Structure formats: C-alpha cells, structure tokens
Amino acid sequence: MQRAPLILSLAALSVVAVAAFLARDGMAGSGPVYFLGAFLGGFAGFALYHAAFGFTAAWRRLVRERRGAGLRAQMILLGLTSLVTYPLIGFEDLTGWNMYPVILPMGLMTAIGAFTFGVGMQLGGGCASGTLFTVGGGSTRMVLTLIFFVLGSVIATAHIPDFWAQLPKTTGIPNIPGTSLVNEFGVLGGLAVLLGLLAGIGMLSAMIERRAHGALEPPRVTNSLIHGNWSLAAGAVALAIVGIGSFLLFQRPWGVTAGFALWGAKIFDAAGIPVADWTYWQGWRKGQLEASVFANRTSVMNFGIVFGAMAAASLAGRFSPLWRLSARDVLTAAIGGLLMGYGARLAGGCNIGAFLGGIVSGSLHGWWWLVWGFAGSLIGTRLRGLLEMDPPLPPRQAAI
C-alpha cells in the first residue's frame, strides 16, 4: 500500500463531493444527491481499476486473440443493470419516480461518430471510462489522451448544429427514429428480447474462442476486494451497481463524455474563445457553461472515477507514473484522443453513455452504436498492428 497517494486520492474525492454539495445548493437543493454522486464515481473508478474492466482491450482481444471473456463480462454488465433499470423505466407510473432514459435517433451522424470513436479508442489505448481510470492509476500517456479527448469533444460542438445535424437534409438519408424496447414490448417483453440478444452475443464469442483454442480461457479470480485484482465477473457486478446507482440518484443513465465537452468549452471560454456564442451551447447547455463544473453530474462522477482509481492503485501498490513517452506514444495518444472526443459528440456518447446507457435505457441506438463502434474498433486494431503497438501473436492466434 502506498500511503501518500492514497491519502491524497481520498482527500481529493472528499473535496469533489463537498464542492458538488455546495454547487447544488446544499441541503436546500440537490446537494446530497451530487455528494453521493461523487462517491459513486469513486466506486466506479475503484472497480474499473481493480477489475481492469475496459471495452477497448476486450474488443481487441476478441479480434486479435479470439478470446471473448471481456466481451462476455460486458454482456453480464448490461444484463444485470437492465434487470433493474427496465422496471424503473417501465413502472414509473406505479412508483411515481420519473426516469429519463436516453432514447436517440439513429443516422449517419451517430454512425460516423461511433465508428470514429471506435478507431480512436484503439489508437488512444482506452475508451472514455478506461481513459479516466488509467489516468487515476498513474498513466502519463493517458493524461495526454485525455487532454486531446477534451479538445476533440469541444471542437465537435462547433460543427454539429450547422453541418453534422444537417446530414439528413443534405444527403437525403433520414434518421431512424429513436425506439424503446420497453415501450414496444413492455418491461418483461423488452427484457426477454434484450437478454436473448446478450446471450446470443455471449455464446457467439464462446464459440469463436473454442474454435480457435479448443476451450475457454480459465476465468481470472478475485484475489482481494481491497487490494485487487478482481475477476471480470466481480467488475461486471460492481459496474452494474454504478449504472443502477446513476438511475437511482439522477434518474438517468451513467455518462462520461458530455463532461469532457463541458470542460473543453469552459477552457476555451476562459481563453477568450466565444464558445457561448456557438449554437451548440445555447439553451440549457448555456446554463451548464455558466454554472460551476461541480454542478454537473457527469463531471462530478468523472472526477470521482479518477480519484477512485488512484485510491485503488495506491492500495495495490502500483501507483507509479512514468514520465518517458516515445514519439509513437505521443502521436497515437493525441490522434486517438481527438478521434474519441470528436466521435463521441457525434454519436451522442461513448461506450458508456451511448452503448451502455442506450441499452440499459431500452434504446435501439445503443445497439446501433455497438455495430459502428465495433467496426471502427476493428479498423483501429488493424492500425495498431501496422504501427506495431501490440506484441506479435503466435501463429495459432492470428487475427480474424
């Protein structure tokens, strides 16, 4: 255990929680909710680090090594979360608790965005949540990825209203309206469809793995809940708690990248760039731009992820930032971060906000994001190979 970074991470997390409490008017407003939201983010970062639970490496392993344990853990995460969120959404008339699931249309803009994000996350070395927890774990390369992630996010906001959002008109290709499984099939019917799809993906990944290796890879076991490492199953359960907790606290799915766009916009504004005049930052977003960053739920949870992961790395004795980066590290981190930031805004979110958040909301756009995001990830994995970012595999593990 590393005492100094542990104390620093817990102190920083507490400061974020108190700042969020005050920014949301304390006990007179939603201060207690945002206070808890900071610690929910901290728990997410703790779990992400100890379980090494990411989407990027899991998708890459399926493509390169034909190993699907990470993908199957994601299906478990989606299923467990939806078992609670679908009833919360579908039975809100009975509970009196209004939920705000994310149901988005599907079109060229979101497809291009998800594809771009998929390429970027492989070059950058992590998805949105992965970038945050590895930053908290001490990765200096991922700090660079995060900087360009934020930059790409805010640049995209300058282009979306006047160009990308006009694609249905300029191309003649209409958006597919947002569709909710809960609305179409009811809570039980929607769950049946969803769980069937998740099981199908899990079985397909197992079939690919058995065909390539003869058997499934032995599952990783949990060594210690406090010091790590965790199994993927433990990580899936923990992150399902985070996803459910977001619905219970904020009545909305967990998101990440909207906070990055806000951070970038505030930095641009402070530098004298008139972000407040951009079309994207009008209406309710203008209020976000004018308010404290600690009044934004996504930002508060993001800060929590960083400091929660830092605490986990300290408890594991692995918080040791490396300051030497190769030219390739710098270049791929910058390009990957820009692509992820730009793509996430076009797609309405990342693997957490659009994919996970969409599916646990019952929205088909979550599956739309998966198709295009995975396609982009496939290209990104190929680019990693060309850039020799990954070690060579034995012949029997040749890429699909």
C-alpha positions as CSV (number, residue, x, y, z in Angstrom):
1,M,0.0,0.0,0.0
2,Q,1.2,3.5,-0.9
3,R,0.1,5.8,1.9
4,A,0.7,9.2,0.4
5,P,-1.2,8.8,-2.9
6,L,-4.0,7.0,-1.0
7,I,-4.4,9.9,1.4
8,L,-4.3,12.4,-1.5
9,S,-6.9,10.5,-3.5
10,L,-9.3,10.2,-0.7
11,A,-8.9,13.8,0.3
12,A,-9.4,14.9,-3.4
13,L,-12.5,12.7,-3.7
14,S,-13.9,14.3,-0.5
15,V,-13.2,17.8,-1.8
16,V,-15.1,17.0,-5.0
17,A,-18.0,15.6,-3.0
18,V,-18.2,18.7,-0.8
19,A,-17.8,21.1,-3.8
20,A,-20.6,19.3,-5.6
21,F,-22.8,19.5,-2.5
22,L,-22.2,23.3,-2.3
23,A,-22.6,23.9,-6.0
24,R,-26.0,22.3,-5.9
25,D,-27.3,24.5,-3.1
26,G,-26.5,22.0,-0.3
27,M,-29.5,20.6,1.7
28,A,-31.8,23.2,0.1
29,G,-31.2,21.8,-3.3
30,S,-29.8,18.6,-4.8
31,G,-26.5,18.8,-2.9
32,P,-26.9,15.4,-1.1
33,V,-27.5,13.7,-4.4
34,Y,-24.4,15.2,-6.0
35,F,-22.4,14.5,-2.9
36,L,-23.3,10.8,-3.2
37,G,-22.7,11.0,-7.0
38,A,-19.0,11.9,-6.4
39,F,-18.6,8.7,-4.3
40,L,-20.5,6.7,-6.8
41,G,-17.9,7.8,-9.3
42,G,-15.2,7.0,-6.9
43,F,-16.6,3.4,-6.5
44,A,-16.7,3.2,-10.3
45,G,-13.0,4.1,-10.6
46,F,-12.1,1.7,-7.8
47,A,-13.9,-1.1,-9.6
48,L,-12.6,-0.3,-13.1
49,Y,-9.0,-0.3,-11.9
50,H,-9.1,-3.4,-9.8
51,A,-11.0,-5.4,-12.4
52,A,-9.1,-3.8,-15.3
53,F,-12.5,-3.6,-16.9
54,G,-12.4,-1.9,-20.2
55,F,-14.1,-2.2,-23.6
56,T,-11.1,-1.4,-25.7
57,A,-8.8,-4.3,-24.7
58,A,-11.7,-6.7,-24.6
59,W,-12.7,-6.0,-28.2
60,R,-9.1,-6.1,-29.3
61,R,-8.5,-9.4,-27.7
62,L,-11.6,-10.9,-29.5
63,V,-10.2,-9.7,-32.8
64,R,-6.5,-10.5,-32.3
65,E,-6.5,-13.5,-29.9
66,R,-10.1,-14.8,-30.3
67,R,-10.6,-14.5,-26.6
68,G,-14.0,-13.4,-25.5
69,A,-14.1,-13.2,-21.7
70,G,-14.1,-9.4,-21.7
71,L,-16.9,-9.2,-24.1
72,R,-19.0,-11.7,-22.2
73,A,-18.4,-9.7,-19.0
74,Q,-19.8,-6.7,-20.8
75,M,-22.9,-8.7,-21.6
76,I,-23.3,-9.6,-17.9
77,L,-22.9,-5.9,-17.0
78,L,-25.6,-4.9,-19.5
79,G,-28.0,-7.7,-18.4
80,L,-27.6,-7.1,-14.6
81,T,-28.1,-3.4,-15.0
82,S,-31.2,-3.7,-17.3
83,L,-32.9,-6.1,-14.8
84,V,-33.3,-3.1,-12.6
85,T,-33.4,-0.1,-15.0
86,Y,-36.1,-1.6,-17.3
87,P,-38.6,-1.9,-14.4
88,L,-37.6,1.6,-13.1
89,I,-38.4,3.0,-16.6
90,G,-41.5,0.9,-17.3
91,F,-43.2,1.1,-14.0
92,E,-42.6,4.8,-13.2
93,D,-46.4,5.4,-13.2
94,L,-46.6,3.0,-10.3
95,T,-43.6,4.2,-8.4
96,G,-44.2,7.9,-9.1
97,W,-40.5,8.2,-9.8
98,N,-39.9,9.8,-13.2
99,M,-37.0,8.4,-15.1
100,Y,-35.2,10.0,-18.1
101,P,-33.8,7.1,-20.2
102,V,-31.8,8.1,-23.2
103,I,-33.6,7.3,-26.5
104,L,-31.8,8.7,-29.5
105,P,-32.4,8.5,-33.3
106,M,-30.0,6.5,-35.5
107,G,-28.5,8.1,-38.6
108,L,-25.4,9.0,-40.4
109,M,-24.1,11.4,-37.8
110,T,-24.3,8.8,-35.0
111,A,-22.9,6.0,-37.2
112,I,-19.9,8.1,-38.2
113,G,-19.4,9.2,-34.6
114,A,-19.4,5.7,-33.2
115,F,-17.1,4.5,-36.0
116,T,-14.7,7.4,-35.4
117,F,-14.7,6.7,-31.6
118,G,-14.0,3.0,-32.2
119,V,-10.9,3.8,-34.3
120,G,-9.8,6.4,-31.7
121,M,-10.2,4.2,-28.7
122,Q,-7.8,1.6,-30.1
123,L,-5.2,4.2,-31.0
124,G,-5.6,6.1,-27.8
125,G,-5.4,2.9,-25.7
126,G,-8.7,3.2,-23.8
127,C,-12.3,4.1,-24.0
128,A,-13.8,7.1,-22.1
129,S,-14.1,5.3,-18.7
130,G,-10.8,3.5,-19.5
131,T,-9.0,6.8,-20.1
132,L,-10.2,8.1,-16.7
133,F,-9.3,5.1,-14.6
134,T,-5.9,4.7,-16.2
135,V,-5.2,8.4,-15.6
136,G,-6.1,7.9,-12.0
137,G,-3.9,4.8,-11.9
138,G,-0.9,6.9,-12.9
139,S,-0.6,6.6,-16.7
140,T,1.0,9.7,-18.1
141,R,0.3,8.6,-21.6
142,M,-3.4,8.5,-20.9
143,V,-3.2,12.0,-19.4
144,L,-2.2,13.1,-22.9
145,T,-5.0,11.1,-24.4
146,L,-7.5,12.8,-22.0
147,I,-6.2,16.3,-23.0
148,F,-6.9,15.6,-26.7
149,F,-10.1,13.8,-25.8
150,V,-11.4,17.0,-24.3
151,L,-10.1,19.1,-27.2
152,G,-11.8,16.8,-29.8
153,S,-15.0,17.0,-27.8
154,V,-15.3,20.8,-27.8
155,I,-14.2,21.1,-31.4
156,A,-17.1,18.8,-32.4
157,T,-19.6,21.1,-30.7
158,A,-18.6,23.9,-33.1
159,H,-19.6,21.7,-36.1
160,I,-22.6,19.6,-35.0
161,P,-25.5,22.1,-35.4
162,D,-24.6,23.6,-38.8
163,F,-23.0,20.5,-40.5
164,W,-23.5,17.1,-38.9
165,A,-27.0,17.6,-37.7
166,Q,-28.0,18.7,-41.3
167,L,-26.9,15.4,-42.9
168,P,-30.4,14.1,-43.3
169,K,-31.3,17.2,-45.4
170,T,-28.0,17.4,-47.3
171,T,-27.8,13.7,-48.1
172,G,-31.5,12.8,-48.3
173,I,-30.8,9.9,-45.9
174,P,-33.3,10.3,-43.0
175,N,-32.6,9.3,-39.4
176,I,-34.3,6.3,-37.9
177,P,-36.5,7.4,-35.1
178,G,-35.4,6.5,-31.6
179,T,-37.1,3.3,-30.5
180,S,-37.5,1.9,-27.0
181,L,-37.8,-1.8,-26.3
182,V,-39.6,-1.0,-23.1
183,N,-42.2,1.0,-24.9
184,E,-42.5,-1.5,-27.8
185,F,-42.6,-4.8,-25.8
186,G,-43.2,-3.8,-22.2
187,V,-40.8,-4.4,-19.3
188,L,-40.9,-8.2,-19.4
189,G,-41.0,-8.4,-23.2
190,G,-38.2,-5.9,-23.6
191,L,-36.1,-7.8,-21.0
192,A,-36.7,-11.1,-22.9
193,V,-35.6,-9.5,-26.2
194,L,-32.5,-7.9,-24.6
195,L,-31.4,-11.0,-22.6
196,G,-31.8,-13.1,-25.7
197,L,-29.5,-10.7,-27.7
198,L,-27.0,-10.6,-24.9
199,A,-26.9,-14.4,-24.5
200,G,-26.5,-14.8,-28.3
201,I,-23.5,-12.5,-28.3
202,G,-22.0,-14.3,-25.4
203,M,-22.5,-17.7,-27.0
204,L,-21.0,-16.5,-30.3
205,S,-17.9,-15.2,-28.5
206,A,-17.6,-18.5,-26.7
207,M,-17.9,-20.4,-30.0
208,I,-15.2,-18.3,-31.6
209,E,-12.9,-18.9,-28.7
210,R,-13.5,-22.6,-28.5
211,R,-13.0,-23.0,-32.2
212,A,-9.6,-21.2,-32.0
213,H,-8.3,-22.7,-28.8
214,G,-10.3,-25.8,-28.0
215,A,-11.6,-24.4,-24.7
216,L,-12.4,-21.2,-22.9
217,E,-9.7,-19.3,-21.1
218,P,-9.8,-20.0,-17.4
219,P,-11.5,-17.1,-15.6
220,R,-9.5,-14.7,-13.6
221,V,-10.1,-14.9,-9.9
222,T,-10.5,-12.2,-7.3
223,N,-7.5,-12.0,-5.0
224,S,-8.6,-9.2,-2.7
225,L,-11.5,-6.8,-2.9
226,I,-9.4,-4.1,-1.3
227,H,-6.0,-4.6,-2.9
228,G,-7.1,-6.3,-6.2
229,N,-7.0,-8.0,-8.6
230,W,-10.7,-8.6,-9.3
231,S,-12.3,-11.1,-11.6
232,L,-14.2,-9.7,-14.7
233,A,-17.4,-11.0,-13.2
234,A,-16.8,-9.0,-10.0
235,G,-16.1,-6.0,-12.1
236,A,-19.3,-6.5,-14.1
237,V,-21.3,-6.7,-10.9
238,A,-19.7,-3.6,-9.4
239,L,-20.2,-1.6,-12.6
240,A,-23.8,-2.7,-12.7
241,I,-24.2,-1.2,-9.3
242,V,-22.8,2.0,-10.7
243,G,-25.2,2.0,-13.6
244,I,-28.2,1.3,-11.3
245,G,-26.9,3.9,-8.8
246,S,-26.9,6.5,-11.6
247,F,-30.6,5.9,-12.3
248,L,-31.5,5.9,-8.6
249,L,-29.6,9.1,-7.9
250,F,-30.0,11.1,-11.1
251,Q,-32.9,9.2,-12.8
252,R,-30.6,9.0,-15.8
253,P,-28.1,6.5,-17.2
254,W,-24.4,6.8,-16.5
255,G,-22.5,9.1,-18.9
256,V,-18.9,10.3,-19.3
257,T,-18.0,12.3,-22.4
258,A,-20.5,15.1,-22.1
259,G,-18.4,16.2,-19.1
260,F,-15.3,16.4,-21.4
261,A,-17.1,18.7,-23.9
262,L,-18.1,20.9,-21.0
263,W,-14.5,21.0,-19.6
264,G,-13.2,22.0,-23.0
265,A,-15.8,24.6,-23.5
266,K,-15.0,26.2,-20.2
267,I,-11.3,26.2,-21.0
268,F,-12.0,27.8,-24.4
269,D,-14.2,30.4,-22.8
270,A,-11.5,31.2,-20.2
271,A,-9.1,31.6,-23.1
272,G,-11.3,34.2,-24.8
273,I,-12.8,31.9,-27.5
274,P,-16.5,32.8,-27.7
275,V,-17.9,29.3,-27.1
276,A,-21.0,30.8,-25.5
277,D,-22.0,32.2,-28.9
278,W,-21.9,28.7,-30.6
279,T,-25.2,27.2,-31.5
280,Y,-24.5,24.0,-29.6
281,W,-24.0,25.9,-26.3
282,Q,-27.4,27.7,-26.3
283,G,-30.5,26.9,-24.3
284,W,-30.0,24.5,-21.4
285,R,-26.3,23.9,-22.3
286,K,-25.6,27.7,-21.8
287,G,-26.7,27.2,-18.2
288,Q,-24.1,24.4,-17.8
289,L,-21.4,26.6,-19.3
290,E,-22.2,29.4,-16.8
291,A,-22.5,27.1,-13.7
292,S,-19.7,25.6,-11.7
293,V,-18.2,22.4,-13.1
294,F,-19.1,20.8,-9.8
295,A,-22.8,21.4,-10.5
296,N,-22.6,19.0,-13.5
297,R,-23.3,15.4,-12.6
298,T,-21.2,13.9,-15.3
299,S,-18.2,16.0,-14.3
300,V,-18.6,15.1,-10.7
301,M,-18.7,11.4,-11.4
302,N,-15.7,11.7,-13.8
303,F,-13.6,13.3,-11.1
304,G,-14.7,10.5,-8.8
305,I,-13.6,7.9,-11.3
306,V,-10.1,9.4,-11.4
307,F,-9.6,9.6,-7.7
308,G,-11.3,6.3,-7.0
309,A,-8.9,4.6,-9.4
310,M,-6.0,6.4,-7.8
311,A,-7.0,5.0,-4.4
312,A,-7.2,1.5,-5.9
313,A,-3.8,1.8,-7.5
314,S,-2.4,3.1,-4.2
315,L,-3.9,0.2,-2.3
316,A,-2.5,-2.2,-4.8
317,G,1.0,-0.6,-4.6
318,R,1.0,0.2,-8.3
319,F,0.7,4.0,-8.4
320,S,4.0,4.9,-10.2
321,P,3.7,7.4,-13.1
322,L,6.2,7.0,-15.9
323,W,7.3,10.3,-17.5
324,R,9.1,9.0,-20.6
325,L,7.0,8.6,-23.7
326,S,8.1,7.6,-27.2
327,A,7.1,9.7,-30.2
328,R,4.7,6.9,-31.2
329,D,3.1,7.1,-27.7
330,V,2.6,10.8,-28.0
331,L,1.3,10.7,-31.6
332,T,-1.2,7.8,-31.1
333,A,-2.4,9.3,-27.8
334,A,-3.1,12.7,-29.5
335,I,-4.8,11.2,-32.6
336,G,-6.7,8.7,-30.5
337,G,-7.9,11.3,-28.1
338,L,-9.0,13.7,-30.8
339,L,-10.9,10.9,-32.6
340,M,-12.7,9.7,-29.5
341,G,-13.6,13.2,-28.4
342,Y,-15.0,14.2,-31.8
343,G,-16.7,10.9,-32.4
344,A,-18.4,10.7,-29.0
345,R,-20.1,14.1,-29.5
346,L,-21.4,13.0,-33.0
347,A,-22.6,9.7,-31.6
348,G,-24.3,11.2,-28.5
349,G,-21.9,9.5,-26.2
350,C,-19.2,6.8,-25.9
351,N,-19.2,3.1,-24.9
352,I,-20.7,4.2,-21.5
353,G,-23.1,7.0,-22.4
354,A,-24.3,5.7,-25.8
355,F,-23.7,2.0,-25.8
356,L,-24.2,1.0,-22.1
357,G,-26.5,4.0,-21.4
358,G,-28.6,3.4,-24.5
359,I,-29.0,-0.3,-24.0
360,V,-30.0,-0.1,-20.3
361,S,-32.4,2.7,-21.3
362,G,-34.1,0.2,-23.7
363,S,-33.0,2.2,-26.7
364,L,-32.0,0.6,-30.0
365,H,-29.5,3.3,-30.6
366,G,-27.3,1.5,-28.1
367,W,-27.1,-1.4,-30.5
368,W,-26.6,1.0,-33.4
369,W,-23.6,2.4,-31.6
370,L,-22.2,-1.1,-30.9
371,V,-22.3,-2.1,-34.6
372,W,-20.5,1.0,-35.8
373,G,-18.2,1.3,-32.7
374,F,-17.1,-2.2,-33.1
375,A,-16.4,-1.7,-36.8
376,G,-14.3,1.3,-36.0
377,S,-12.5,-0.7,-33.3
378,L,-11.7,-3.4,-35.9
379,I,-10.0,-0.8,-38.1
380,G,-8.3,0.7,-35.1
381,T,-6.9,-2.7,-34.1
382,R,-5.5,-3.1,-37.7
383,L,-3.9,0.3,-37.4
384,R,-2.3,-0.7,-34.1
385,G,-0.8,-3.7,-35.9
386,L,0.6,-1.5,-38.6
387,L,2.1,0.8,-36.0
388,E,3.5,-2.2,-34.0
389,M,1.7,-1.1,-30.9
390,D,1.0,-4.7,-29.9
391,P,3.4,-7.6,-29.5
392,P,3.2,-10.3,-32.2
393,L,1.0,-13.3,-31.6
394,P,1.8,-16.9,-32.0
395,P,0.6,-18.3,-35.5
396,R,-2.4,-20.1,-34.0
397,Q,-3.7,-16.7,-32.6
398,A,-3.5,-14.9,-35.9
399,A,-6.2,-12.2,-36.1
400,I,-9.6,-12.9,-37.5
